[in-house]
């Protein structure tokens, strides 16, 4: 008896998790294995200390970073790498602020040169107001990057066809937005996220729009392999606490998904026996 | 006799007496291993920075990682 959540991936695809092997759940992207399914950004924090503490509380093993010009007039400013060790945490360079494929490709070539990493996050934006992805430029950039040996995790619209095209072009992960970047509006279209999960052969992570813990759990219950977020943690009143909440939310959502949820009913079905009433 | 040349770094013109890109990076006060350099529109691999000559009018972008989403 299958319920709607079961169709997200064929039940036979799901790993058998025995009750005490929760630690065995892991995921793989571009041949790299990770335990944490939460990726966090490093922007908008009060300072590097708070940023580092939030990353620690979140349990994230991957953080996104931006590539920007060095401040020539103050070259000895403290840098992110002094607070979040790239040898312990995987740095995922992004292309935030890029509105063309050429800019994004150029940025990632520089990022690879600076850090030696080929696992990268590609985002090519269409406009500043909505920060919605420009899918035409995104697809172009994905093709070029894949040919140059990059492993792009690609920020995209929640369109199942576009997701497939990106995968065919060489995306190592599909990262549909739940709602606009920084909006905290949550997962606006559960149907399309589920369709993308069903059709993908690479990991799917909701990237953008998550605002609070239940929304992260929701993404995981839809069958996503992970969630990527920045503002939800950085702009919470207590970012460290929210980071912890998100860690639990992702774990809870993943367990709920693997547990196979109950079927929904239109009406009631009592939990207590009807026989033996006094 | 140390001549200085005029180059553009991160959009600003400046004078430099460095003769190689690595020399320029150090002259600015940066560590070559913490940055990436684009020299006249092309990535300058870190291993070549000591060998790439700096010339009058060169345009460079020097970047590093900062916080971002």
Interface residues (C-beta under 8 A of the other chain):
Chain A: X41 X42 X43 X44 X45 X48 X51 X64 X65 X66 X67 X68 X69 X70 X72 X75 X76 X79 X80 X81 X91 X93 X94 X96 X106 X109 X110 X111 X113 X114 X115 X181 X182 X230 X231
Chain B: X9 X10 X11 X12 X14 X28 X29 X30 X34 X35 X36 X37 X38 X43 X44 X45 X46 X61 X62 X63 X64 X65 X66 X67 X68 X69
